Every structure is written in structure tokens, then in C-alpha cells.
């Protein structure tokens, strides 16, 4: 171990690798390129991963949407093409029978899926907007940013069927002047006055959530009363616990609903759904795949570079046959020679590795800066975990040592008597 | 100092065996300056290589300072070479990217002598060969005679029991040859045992004993003066 910290050892190493500087530099570039590629690729993969994470952070990542359509197979005495409607009672049954479900947010809506929206008026200003009947649990499943001074629908609103509403930013713009604070004001929705309790910010949640900025949210109970929809539910937002397989949950939900509504078990059309969680998992796996590929590419390139170092040292040993012979004649033991060649190999590898890591970090920094303002690009904070870097360095030291053995053994196989023969 | 009895050495060349040394008997006392002469193929270089522990021998006996030298592994050979022997070669064999001082200090590095001590000893020997001003010069900046003097200083730095010089003047002109030989003589006068392999008679005549080899046997062994 002492030799590593010995100034003389290093002088010997610098002396011999400094003999052919250009070749040394080119050799270093081989390994440097490998580690650089590895750092940039796995950093970029992490950036993509973080980017998706950020885009989905506002939504429960284990979520699916379920709605009812019409049957395609006759069953239990019912004809085909029977329209199915989900009921509030379904929510309770699902929650009771499927323990993997964490939350269910039932919604009812007008204004999309073919129905006409609500006409809202404020004085002379008016517009048609999507209107949703919601439960407070919605804010747990998908985050809603409510501007200061406002709030979302609460349990009391539901219980007392209050005529209150939360409106989107565009709704606000169309119904109010810019300098008016709409909180506490009333708007006329289909001839009924609703008090505005909050304004929500429009956020693109990606992946097919049904939000827009021109909408009105009212308590589910109030919606049901004014539109006389009874216990009918438009669709369900179902969030599973973090550790459950959302695809299995979807299967269970569908099976349960088919049982309740007397739908043929093979009917694919009657219950519609969109599995956001599965999409999310796929994207996460995609990011994982990228980082795995970058690991493979990185290691392979590092390996190629290290082999290059071994190759160059082999040539250098050949060229230095005479020098090694002289060293042997004046007292260098085979161990001296072996140690020096291996240290040269490890040293070149580490130098290349460290420069590669620094350059790689710099490139990631540049990428990060230049993508920071691109909202649409799923790329955030590209980093490489420190243990990945340490692992790569360790791998390189290991490979450098192993590959160093080849020229080292070659070097000590040189007999001084052969090396010293005068041509 | 050196005792050799019935030394035999053969080289295997393909199917044939070449008997190079055919029973050499040689005794060299401490403080002698011996020239080993002979035409090429006489076996003089092989003998020097065996004495220098660069080569093994087949049968016979070789002891250095009453220390039997036989079947050494590479590590041991390296150690003994470093402790007992100093080499001077025809083509100097300096390491071309090291300065004169570093070249001289190299055997001491392999002995594990500390840096400071090494530098001091190397400077001392550099001064001894009259090249103290050339310490930081690379071999390429030195003349042939200077290079050989550096090589001699390097050979002496580890304070060996015996100095082995293989054609030390072979690559030098006659004036420089004489300079180098007088340096060798001076070192011999200080008590060092020295073996010089040469094929030049005037070089051999500067020694105090001439051993002539022919076809693997000692033909003559003459003391001068």
C-alpha cells in the first residue's frame, strides 16, 4: 500500500507514460469517452424519469377512470345495446369489496361526452361551460390548485346541497372583469344562483385527465338535485394504494360492476375505462429501460476503452523492452515491474474516469440549463446518483488492474539478457 | 571474491545443443581488475552473463563472496544483482527520459533507499566520475564518454562487490576509451573488484590480469606486471 503514496512510484509512472504524450492522451480519450457516455446517458435517463414524475406529480400515480357505456352481449334476459349507468351505491360496493382501492371520487358532468354544458351568466356576460358534480375527495385523487381566498367543495356543501361552485380560470375571465374578485359573488347557472367559493388554476396534468380551465364544479348533491339525475354517476376516479397493481384493480372493478349491473362477463364494451396508473407504470418502465440501456452502453464503452489501455500498454511494454531489461539488470524485481505497469494502467483509467465524470457532469449541466424553460419536454434535473459514479470508478479501477496484468506479465516475461542484447 | 569451478553451459538451438562453456575454472580475488578476452563465440559474454546472474548455468559451481549462486528465481536474482553487482554495458543503457542523476539513483530506488539519501549518494558518484555539473541533463544531451561515465556511476551507486563491464569502450573512440579506462582503473585502485569483457588488446593491457577464452575454455590466464 505504501507504494501508492510514494512520490517515487508516481515519478516512475509519469516518467514512463509521459514518453509518448500523444498516445497517452488518445488512450485516455478512449476510456474518457466511455465514462462520459455513461454519465450523460444515465443522467439523461434520470432527467426523463424526473420529467415524467413531475408531469404526473399532480395526480395519484395509481389511478384509473371508469365509466359505463352500453352492452354488446345479451345477458340474463336483457337484450344487447342496453345502456348502463353507474350508481352512487356502486361506489360503496367497490370500496367494500376491493381492499386495494384507496379512494373513489365519483363525478357527474355535463358539457362533454355529447351532452350540452351549463349556461352561466353574470350580468351581461355569459358562456357555456362544462359542469361537474364533485365530492371533496376529488382533491385527494387529483390535486386542484385553488387561488388564495377560495376553497374547494367540502362535506357540508354536499350535505346541505349548497348552491356553491368552484370555477376555472377561463370561466372567470369570461364572466368577470379582470379587476373583480369573484369570490363570494353569485353567477346564474341555468337560472339558479350559485355563490363562487373558489377559483382553480388550470394545470395540464397530461395523460388524459378531464380537466380544463373553462369549467364549473358544484357539490355532487346539488348537481343531482338541479339536474334531477338521481343516484347516477358519470364516471369514477379510482385511486389504488401505492403498492397495488392497478391493472389487477381495474380487472376487479370491471368484474364487480358487471356483476352489479348484470352484464355478461365477456362484455368488453359495457364498462369503459382508462387506466392512468398503467400508462404511468409504462412510462416509468420506459425511463427505467433507458437507464438500463445507458448502463449497458456505458459499461461496454468503458470496457472497450480499458481494453484500449491494455493494448497500448502492451505496445508500450514492447517498445520499452530494453528499458525494462536495464531496470531488471540493475535490480528491479519482477514485482517492481509488474506493480509499475499495473499502476500505469490503473492511473490512466482513473485519470480518464475522473475527467470523463467531470465533463459528463458539465454536459448534463448544459442540458439541464437549456431544457429548463421547455415546459412540454419531460426532462427535469438530470442527475447520476453518487453510488453509480463510485461504482463506475470502482469498476474502472478493477478493469484497469485486470487489464494491466496482461502487459505486466508480458513485461516480466522479458529476460534481461534478451533485452540487453545489442543489436 | 568470485569462484568458478567446472562451469558448463549449453544452449539448445532447435534439435542441436551448443556447448558454449566447457568446464571453466576461474578464481578472482578481491581488488583484481581482470580483462576477459576472446573472439566472438568464445563464450566470454556467456560467462559474464552467468557471473552477472543474468543467465543460469548447467553444471559446476559459482560462488560470489563465498555465497553460492545457483538456480535463483527472478526475484532473488534481482535482489542479488542489486546488492552484489554493478553493470556497465557497451551501449550505456541509460534510461533516456531520466536525468543523469535519476539514472544513477535508480538502483538505490529498487533497494528502497529514501529519496533524500538516494539523491545524496547519486550526487556523490556523479562528482566521482567528474560530471557533477551535468546532474540535470538527459542522456541525449551527453557525449558517449559522458554517458559511459554516468553508467559507471550508476553501477557503483549501489556499492556492489563486483563491477561487470561488457565492452565498456566498444562504442567509444580511442581518446574517450582511455578516459573511461582510467576511470575504471581509478575505481579499481580504491579496492573494487572489476571484470572487463573486451576484444581490444590495448584495453585488456590496462588491466592487471588477462583471461583469454577460446571455444568455451580458458586458453591463457596471465598476470600483468
Interface residues (C-beta under 8 A of the other chain):
Chain A: X7 X8 X12 X15 X16 X18 X19 X322 X323 X325 X326 X327 X328 X329 X330 X331 X332 X333 X334 X335 X336 X412 X415 X416 X417 X420 X422
Chain B: X49 X52 X54 X55 X74 X75 X78 X79 X81 X82 X83 X87 X89 X90 X91 X93 X94 X95 X96 X97 X98 X106 X107 X109 X110 X111 X115 X154 X155 X158
